[in-house]
């Protein structure tokens, strides 16, 4: 299902899977926290999940890189 996500949604999901807060995701991607929330809402809907943990678990099981050494965005 990750192929349904936009590139930006994938970036947000990867950072979420690394355990970053909305504020930290916003700073990393140079967007506002409200924009992060909008992306997360879209991600949750596309993945059919209701929590950050469920979205992160889905991302990790799909092979989204979660270590800090992963390529920078």
Secondary structure, DSSP 8 states (H G I E B T S, - for coil): -GGGS-HHHHHHHHHHHTT--HHHHHHHHT--HHHHHHHHHHHHHHHT--SHHHHHHHHHHTT---STTS---
